[in-house]
């Protein structure tokens, strides 16, 4: 049965397609992005459909996050999906790492997802689904790293995988399932034109994982096609 989902980073790419598909399936979608006024595709979609709410949220502004949680105090959440992310500078190898950019990427990709769950935990407890999805990346898999490099983005996703694992343990008694999700190499602004799959294909898989998740899935790292990825 459709319920209510909150998704971050909905102005483009995977977040926009998640909003499109969940709302098409009858879900109430709380779609957030930093600047809704500039997110014209999201605004048009929300205008077309009556089950999308658009809210401003910079995921690193924890005061704004708390204000939004208070504003949505009467809305139980079935799924909380941390999608907003930042790649940082590309082509960064050993000896050429910008530590200020590294801190920025860690803030957005690792700390912000934790704060999102901490902030919206009461809404999840009030919902019936009790599922948290955190968009990670296969490049965060230590077991899969055979090419080196990518220090900034890799480490942020490895770190958020550890956050997912700890959350899955800490929230287990409350019935909240927490999953790390790899969306695939997707044709988005971040993924680039040479990526292997479309946003539609990626989100089809992610949606299935999120809507079918239960306690047995919690604390695991999944590819969009449902296969497990080694930590």
C-alpha positions as CSV (number, residue, x, y, z in Angstrom):
1,X,0.0,0.0,0.0
2,X,1.3,3.5,-0.9
3,X,2.3,5.6,2.1
4,X,4.4,8.7,2.6
5,X,8.1,9.1,1.6
6,X,10.5,12.0,2.2
7,X,13.3,12.3,-0.4
8,X,16.2,14.7,-0.3
9,X,17.9,16.1,-3.4
10,X,14.8,16.1,-5.7
11,X,15.7,18.9,-8.1
12,X,17.3,16.6,-10.7
13,X,18.6,13.2,-11.6
14,X,17.8,10.3,-9.4
15,X,15.9,12.4,-6.8
16,X,13.6,13.8,-9.5
17,X,12.9,10.4,-11.0
18,X,12.2,8.9,-7.5
19,X,9.7,11.7,-7.0
20,X,8.1,11.0,-10.3
21,X,7.8,7.2,-9.8
22,X,6.7,7.2,-6.2
23,X,4.0,9.9,-6.9
24,X,2.8,8.0,-10.0
25,X,2.3,4.9,-7.7
26,X,0.1,6.9,-5.4
27,X,2.6,7.8,-2.7
28,X,2.5,11.1,-0.8
29,X,6.0,12.5,-1.6
30,X,7.7,15.1,0.5
31,X,10.4,16.3,-2.0
32,X,13.2,18.5,-0.8
33,X,16.0,20.4,-2.5
34,X,18.1,23.4,-1.7
35,X,16.4,25.9,-4.0
36,X,12.9,25.0,-5.0
37,X,12.5,28.2,-7.0
38,X,15.2,27.0,-9.4
39,X,13.9,23.4,-9.6
40,X,11.4,24.0,-12.4
41,X,11.0,20.3,-13.4
42,X,10.2,19.4,-9.8
43,X,7.8,22.4,-9.6
44,X,6.0,21.4,-12.8
45,X,5.6,17.8,-11.5
46,X,4.2,19.0,-8.2
47,X,1.7,21.3,-10.0
48,X,0.6,18.4,-12.3
49,X,0.1,16.0,-9.3
50,X,-1.6,16.6,-6.1
51,X,0.5,14.2,-4.0
52,X,3.9,16.1,-4.0
53,X,4.9,18.6,-1.5
54,X,8.1,20.6,-2.2
55,X,10.2,22.0,0.6
56,X,13.5,23.8,0.8
57,X,16.2,21.9,2.5
58,X,20.0,22.3,2.5
59,X,20.9,18.9,4.1
60,X,23.9,20.5,5.9
61,X,21.8,23.2,7.5
62,X,20.7,21.2,10.6
63,X,18.7,24.1,11.9
64,X,16.6,24.2,8.7
65,X,16.3,20.4,8.9
66,X,14.9,20.7,12.5
67,X,12.5,23.4,11.4
68,X,11.2,21.2,8.6
69,X,10.7,18.3,10.9
70,X,8.7,20.6,13.2
71,X,6.7,21.8,10.2
72,X,5.9,18.2,9.2
73,X,5.2,17.2,12.8
74,X,1.8,15.8,11.9
75,X,3.1,13.6,9.0
76,X,4.1,10.0,9.7
77,X,6.8,8.8,7.3
78,X,6.9,5.3,5.9
79,X,10.2,5.8,4.0
80,X,13.0,8.3,4.6
81,X,15.4,8.4,1.7
82,X,18.7,10.3,1.9
83,X,19.5,11.0,-1.8
84,X,21.2,14.4,-1.8
85,X,25.0,14.0,-2.4
86,X,28.1,15.7,-3.7
87,X,30.9,14.2,-5.7
88,X,33.5,16.9,-5.3
89,X,36.4,17.5,-7.7
90,X,36.9,14.7,-10.2
91,X,40.2,13.1,-11.2
92,X,41.7,13.5,-7.7
93,X,44.7,11.2,-7.2
94,X,47.3,10.8,-4.6
95,X,49.2,14.0,-3.9
96,X,46.4,16.2,-5.3
97,X,43.7,16.1,-2.7
98,X,41.9,19.4,-1.7
99,X,41.2,18.9,2.0
100,X,38.6,21.7,2.1
101,X,36.6,19.9,-0.6
102,X,37.1,16.7,1.3
103,X,35.5,18.2,4.4
104,X,32.6,19.5,2.3
105,X,32.0,16.1,0.7
106,X,32.1,14.3,4.1
107,X,29.6,16.8,5.5
108,X,27.1,16.3,2.7
109,X,27.6,12.6,2.1
110,X,28.3,11.2,5.6
111,X,27.2,13.6,8.4
112,X,24.0,14.9,6.8
113,X,22.4,11.4,6.2
114,X,23.0,10.6,9.9
115,X,21.4,13.9,11.0
116,X,18.5,13.3,8.6
117,X,17.7,10.0,10.4
118,X,18.2,11.5,13.8
119,X,15.9,14.4,13.0
120,X,13.1,12.5,11.4
121,X,13.2,9.4,13.6
122,X,9.9,10.4,15.4
123,X,8.1,10.6,12.0
124,X,9.4,7.1,11.1
125,X,8.2,5.7,14.4
126,X,4.8,7.2,13.7
127,X,4.7,5.5,10.2
128,X,4.0,1.9,9.3
129,X,6.8,1.3,6.9
130,X,9.8,2.3,9.0
131,X,12.4,2.1,6.2
132,X,15.5,4.3,5.8
133,X,17.3,4.3,2.5
134,X,20.7,6.0,2.2
135,X,22.1,6.4,-1.3
136,X,25.7,5.2,-1.2
137,X,28.0,4.0,-4.0
138,X,29.8,0.9,-4.9
139,X,33.1,2.9,-4.9
140,X,32.6,3.0,-1.1
141,X,33.1,-0.8,-0.9
142,X,36.5,-1.5,0.5
143,X,36.3,-5.1,-0.8
144,X,35.7,-3.8,-4.3
145,X,38.5,-1.2,-4.4
146,X,41.1,-2.5,-6.8
147,X,41.8,0.8,-8.7
148,X,42.8,3.1,-5.8
149,X,42.4,6.9,-6.0
150,X,39.1,8.7,-5.5
151,X,40.0,9.5,-1.9
152,X,37.4,12.1,-1.4
153,X,34.2,10.5,-2.7
154,X,35.2,6.9,-1.9
155,X,35.9,7.7,1.8
156,X,32.6,9.6,2.2
157,X,30.6,6.6,1.0
158,X,32.7,4.1,3.0
159,X,32.0,6.2,6.0
160,X,28.2,6.5,5.4
161,X,28.1,2.7,5.0
162,X,29.4,2.5,8.5
163,X,26.7,4.9,9.6
164,X,24.1,2.7,7.9
165,X,25.4,-0.4,9.8
166,X,25.4,1.4,13.2
167,X,21.9,2.8,12.6
168,X,20.6,-0.6,11.7
169,X,21.8,-1.9,15.0
170,X,20.8,1.0,17.1
171,X,17.3,1.3,15.6
172,X,16.5,-2.4,15.3
173,X,14.5,-2.6,18.5
174,X,12.3,0.2,17.2
175,X,11.5,-1.8,14.0
176,X,13.4,0.7,11.7
177,X,15.2,-1.0,8.8
178,X,18.2,0.9,7.4
179,X,19.7,0.1,4.0
180,X,22.7,1.4,2.0
181,X,21.8,1.6,-1.7
182,X,24.0,1.8,-4.8
183,X,22.0,3.3,-7.7
184,X,24.3,2.1,-10.4
185,X,26.3,4.2,-12.8
186,X,23.4,6.5,-13.8
187,X,23.1,9.0,-16.7
188,X,22.8,12.1,-14.6
189,X,24.8,15.3,-14.2
190,X,26.9,13.5,-11.6
191,X,27.2,10.2,-13.5
192,X,27.9,11.8,-16.9
193,X,26.8,10.8,-20.4
194,X,28.9,7.6,-20.5
195,X,27.1,6.1,-17.6
196,X,25.5,2.6,-18.1
197,X,21.9,3.0,-17.1
198,X,19.1,5.5,-17.2
199,X,17.5,7.1,-14.1
200,X,14.3,5.2,-14.9
201,X,16.1,1.8,-14.7
202,X,17.9,2.8,-11.5
203,X,14.8,4.1,-9.8
204,X,12.7,1.1,-10.8
205,X,15.2,-1.1,-8.8
206,X,15.6,1.3,-5.9
207,X,11.8,1.6,-5.5
208,X,11.4,-2.1,-5.4
209,X,14.1,-2.4,-2.7
210,X,12.6,0.3,-0.6
211,X,9.0,-0.8,-0.8
212,X,9.8,-4.4,-0.1
213,X,12.4,-3.8,2.7
214,X,12.0,-5.4,6.1
215,X,14.1,-6.2,9.1
216,X,16.0,-8.9,7.2
217,X,17.3,-6.3,4.8
218,X,18.5,-3.9,7.5
219,X,22.2,-3.3,7.8
220,X,23.0,-4.5,4.2
221,X,24.4,-2.8,1.1
222,X,22.4,-3.4,-2.0
223,X,22.9,-2.7,-5.7
224,X,19.8,-1.2,-7.4
225,X,19.1,-4.6,-9.0
226,X,18.7,-6.2,-5.6
227,X,22.1,-8.0,-5.4
228,X,24.2,-7.5,-2.3
229,X,27.5,-5.5,-2.4
230,X,30.4,-6.5,-0.1
231,X,31.2,-3.8,2.5
